[in-house]
Amino acid sequence: MMDKSDFGPAWLKLPGLVRTGLLLFLMNAVAQRISAQFPVPAAPKQQPVTPCLLKIYVEEGKVTAEIRECPFQDVLRELADRTGIIFEVRAHENPGISIELKGVPVREAIERIASGNNTVFLYAEEAGGERISMVRIFPRTQLSQPGILYLGTGKITKYGDVFITPEQALKILSESSDVRERENAVAILAAAGPNEAAIKVLTKAVSDPAPEVRIAAIESLAAMEARSALPKILSCFKDNHPGVRQVAATAVGMLGDKENLKQLKPLANDKDASVAAAAEWAMRKLSGETRK
């Protein structure tokens, strides 16, 4: 039997291939022990994306609004169209906004929407008194001077109540030529919850000319768990817009089964990296390689 003092010379006397084999064996054993102690976490479950919901109504200087996950600048642009106020904002400041307002004065509504920022209100004289003409919004901490955007024309270009019912949303989605109106109608239908009429119209909207509407429709159908729309969603794998292909792959991962792996496989080699990543995620999920 060798003692510790003999180990070094004995090891050196072994043939090279034997020493290499022993090293690989020891390295593999160590790697297995480390893997057992520190397992690789499973990929996080991908959740359905809820489309932006943007509904604003202004009457007699009061704002009522229902806003969910909408870009900050889109919210201000809509408010500008309904109040005639021009907003000055920093180009890079565009986080998602979620807020509900009920009969709130315009200034208070702006302050709440822009909470976390500094706001400077400028006023103009009118026959009936002063009104807010411009609002400058900028971060409270700013190290550099980024680009500036001006939102609005200084005139009211939208009137009326945009708090439409799901039934009205169905009609808008079928008949309106305005992309933003159709996209907003999709969000209203998604918020109303799954029903046969909404799923039927949203499935048709998957073929809408505007990619924004196609994307919103696919996301809504996935959120509704509308498996009847799966064939239509699968047809979007050949869409020329990468955003549509990406959400389609994600939706198939949520709604499909192992039978759809064959259709997902070519998309895993898509020239757009985000599309390929979504397809790979969907394939792992349908194969049972990710947590449910």
N, C-alpha and C positions, 0 to 999 in steps of 0.2 A: 504493500500500500504506500502511495506517495504522501509525504507530508507537504506542508505549504512551501517549504524551501525547495522541493523538487518540482513544483508545478511549472515554474518558468522554463527550465530546460526541457522538461517533458513536453510542454506545449510546443516549443520550437522544433522538437524532433518529429512532430506529426506532419504528414504530407500536407501540402498547400491546400488541396481540395477539401481535405477533412477539416482543416482549420476554418476555411471559408464556410463550410456547411454548419459547423458548430456556432460560428458567429451569427449566421442568419437565423439559426434556431433560437439562440438567446435573444436576439433583437425582436423576433416575432413574439416570443413569450412576454417580453417587457411591454411591447405595444399592446398585446391583448389585455394585460393587467391594467395598463393606463386607460384603455378604452372602456373596460368594465367599471373603473372608478369614476371616469369622467365621460359619460355617454354624450354623443352629439345630439343636441336638441332637435326635435322634429320640426319640419317647416311649419310656420304659423298658418293657421287656417285663413284662407282668403275670403273675406266677407263681401256680400253684394254691395255695390256702390249705389247709394241713394242719389238720384239726380237732383240737381239744384232746383229749389222751389223759390220763386220770386214773385210775390204778390204785394203790390203797394197801391193804396187808395188815398188820395188827398182831397179833402173837402173843408172849405172855410178855415184854412190855415191849420187843420189838424190831420195827422198822419196815422193811418191804420195799415199795418203791414204784417205779413207772415213770410219770413225769410229763413231758408234752411240751406246751409252749405253752399252759399253763393259767393262768388268772388267779390271782394270789397268794391272794386271799381265798377262792376256790373250793377251793384246795388245803388251806388251814387249816380251812375248814368241814368238809371230808371227814375230815381228821385229828381234828378235834374230835368228830365223830360216832363215831369208832373208838377214842378214848382217854378221853373224858369231860373233856378239858381245855377251858377257856374261853380264847379268844384275844382280847386287846384290841389293836385295830389302828387306824391312822389311816384315815379313810374314803377319802381320795384315793390311798392307796398300794395299787395293784392291778396291778403289772406282770405280764407273762407269765413263767411259771416252767417250766424244763426241768431235770429231775434224775432220777437213778436211785439207789436206795438198796437195800442188801441186808443184812438182819439188823442194822440200826443201832439202838442204844439210842434211846429216844424223845427224850431231851434233845438228843442229838447230831443227830438227824434234824431237829428244829425249828431248831436253830442253822444247819444247812446250808441248809434251805429259806429261812430268813430272813436269809441271809448278806448283809452290807451294812447291816444294821439293828442297833440295840441291842435286847437281849432281857433282860427281868427275869422270873425264874421264882419263882412263889409256890407253897408246898407246904401240904398239909393232912395232918393226922394220921389214920391209919386203923389198923384192928386189926393189919394186917400190916406197919405202918410208914408212912413218909411217901410221898406221891405228889404229882406235879405237879398242881395244881388250876387254876392260871391262868398264862398267859404274856403279858406286856405287850411289844408290839413297836412300836418307833418309830424314825424315821430318825435317823441320827447328826447330821445338820445340819437344823435346823428353825427357820425364821424366824417362823412364825406358829403358832397353835394351831388346827388344823383339827378337824372333827368326828371323833368316836370311834365305832367299831363294836365290838360284842361278838359273837363267833362261837362258837356251841356252847351247849349247855344245862347242861353240868356232868355229864351222864350219857352212858353209852355207848349209842348207838341203832343201831349197825350192827356186825354180826359177820360172820365168815367171810372166805374168800379171794375177792377180786374179780379175780384173775388168770384170767380166763375164756379159753377157746379161741375161735377164730373160729367154730367150729361152735356153741358155746354163745351167742356173740354173735348169730348168725343167729336162734336161737330167741328170745332176749330181744327183739330188734328186732321180731319177729313177734307176740310174746305179752305183753310187759311193759306195764303201765299207767303205769309211772314214767317221766317225761320224761327225767330225768337218766340213768337206766339205758339208755334207748334211744339217747340222744345218745352215751353212752360206748360202746355197742355199735357205733355207726357208726364211731367212732374206731378201735376194735379191728379192724374189718373193713378200714378204709383202711390201717392199719399192716401188715396181713397181705398186702397186695398184690392185684392184680386176679385174679379168677377168676370163672367163669360164675355160680356160686351166689351169691357176694357181690354181683355187679353186679345180678343179678335182684332180690335183696332190697332193695338200696339204691335201685334204680329205683322199687320199690314204696314205699319210705320217703319219696320225694319228695312223696307225698300224705299224709304223716303229719299228724295234727291239730295238732301243736306246731310253730311256725315254726322253733324252734331245731333240731329234728330235720330238717326240710325243708332248712334251710340247710346243715347238716352233711352230709346225704346228697348234695346237689348238688355241694358242694365236693369230696367224696370221689370222686364219679363223674368230675369234671373231672380230679382228680389221677390217677385210674386210666386216663384217656384212653378212657373208655367211650362211644364214639360211638353204640353201640346205644341208649343212654339219651337221646339227643338229642331225640326227639319228646316224651318226658315232660318234659324240662327246658324245652322251648319252651312247653309248656302253663302253666308257672309265670310267664310274662310277664303273666298276668292275676291272679296271686296278690294278695290284699289286703294282704300284708305287704311293705313296701318292701325289707327286707333279703333276702327271698326273690327278689324281682324283680331286685335288684342282682346277687346271685351267679349267678342264671340267665343274665343278660345276659353276665356275664364268662365263664361256662362255655360259652356258645354261641360266644363269640369264640375260645375255645380248641379247641372240638370241631367247629365248623361250617365252612361254606364260603360262597361268594358267593351261593348260593341262599337263605341265611338273612338276607340284607341287608334284604329286603322286610319280614320279620317284626320285625327290630330297629328299623326306622325309626320306628314309632309310639312305641317306648319311649324314644327320644332326646328326646321332648317330655314325658316323665313329670314329674308335679308334684313328685316327690322328686328333688333335685339329684344325689344319689349314684347313683340309678338311671339318670338321663339321662346322667351322665358315663360310667357303665359301658357303656351302650348305644353311646355315641359311640366309646368306645375299641374295642369289639367291631367296629363297622362299619369303622373305620379299619384294623383288623387284617385283617379278611376282605377288604377292598378292596386289601390289599397296601401300605397307606400307613404301616405301622409295621414296624420290624425284626422279623424272625421270631425 
